[in-house]
């Protein structure tokens, strides 16, 4: 797999029971700050309509370096690491690159 080009992250959050509304509010703040990053192409946070404590984040960056810059951003540290992650029962993250059209 190539190391260059667009880089996509899909994160799945299972929030500790009863903390879904709190995480949704925190994600609301995080979305705008992340979308303003120079290398961010897309940042979408989805909340399950059936399981209100389940979220999926779809993030597209211009490069892996842009994603690394996102992880080093102050808003990632203060919102995600400090406030969201402690409320999670489980977290899974997968990395993807687009399959080129033939």
C-alpha positions in Angstrom: 0.0 0.0 0.0 1.3 3.4 -0.9 2.3 5.9 1.8 1.3 9.0 -0.2 -1.9 10.7 -1.0 -5.2 10.9 0.8 -5.5 9.2 4.1 -8.8 8.1 5.7 -9.5 7.2 9.3 -12.6 5.4 10.5 -13.0 5.5 14.3 -15.7 3.7 16.2 -16.6 4.8 19.7 -18.7 2.9 22.1 -19.4 5.4 24.9 -19.9 4.3 28.5 -23.7 3.9 29.1 -25.5 7.2 29.5 -22.7 9.5 28.3 -23.8 9.7 24.6 -25.2 13.2 24.9 -22.0 14.5 26.5 -19.8 12.9 23.8 -22.1 14.3 21.1 -21.7 17.8 22.5 -17.9 17.4 22.7 -17.7 16.1 19.2 -19.7 19.1 18.1 -16.9 21.4 19.3 -14.2 19.1 17.8 -15.8 19.0 14.3 -15.4 22.7 13.5 -11.8 22.9 14.8 -10.8 19.8 12.8 -12.5 20.9 9.6 -10.5 24.1 9.8 -7.2 22.3 9.8 -5.3 22.8 6.5 -5.0 19.1 5.6 -8.5 18.0 6.6 -10.6 17.1 3.6 -13.6 15.7 5.5 -14.6 15.1 9.2 -18.0 13.6 9.8 -19.2 12.3 13.2 -22.2 9.9 13.0 -24.3 8.8 16.0 -26.3 5.6 15.8 -30.0 6.1 15.7 -30.5 2.7 17.4 -27.7 2.7 20.0 -27.3 6.3 21.2 -23.9 5.6 22.9 -22.4 4.4 19.6 -20.5 6.8 17.2 -18.6 6.4 14.0 -16.1 9.1 12.8 -15.1 9.3 9.2 -12.0 11.5 8.6 -10.2 12.2 5.4 -6.9 14.0 5.3 -4.7 15.1 2.4 -1.9 12.9 3.7 -0.7 10.9 6.7 1.3 13.9 7.7 -1.9 16.0 7.9 -3.5 13.3 10.1 -0.4 13.3 12.4 -0.7 17.1 12.6 -4.4 16.6 13.6 -3.3 14.3 16.4 -0.8 16.9 17.6 -3.4 19.7 17.6 -4.4 21.5 20.9 -8.1 20.8 20.3 -7.4 17.0 19.9 -5.5 17.0 23.2 -8.1 19.1 25.1 -11.3 17.6 23.7 -10.6 14.1 22.5 -7.8 12.8 24.7 -8.8 14.7 27.9 -12.6 14.6 27.7 -13.9 12.1 25.2 -11.6 9.1 25.6 -12.2 8.8 29.4 -15.9 8.4 28.6 -15.4 5.5 26.2 -16.1 1.8 27.0 -14.4 0.8 23.7 -12.6 2.5 20.7 -11.5 1.0 17.4 -9.6 2.8 14.7 -8.9 1.7 11.2 -6.8 3.4 8.5 -7.6 3.4 4.8 -6.4 4.6 1.4 -8.8 5.0 -1.6 -8.7 2.4 -4.3 -7.8 4.1 -7.5 -10.2 3.9 -10.4 -9.1 1.7 -13.3 
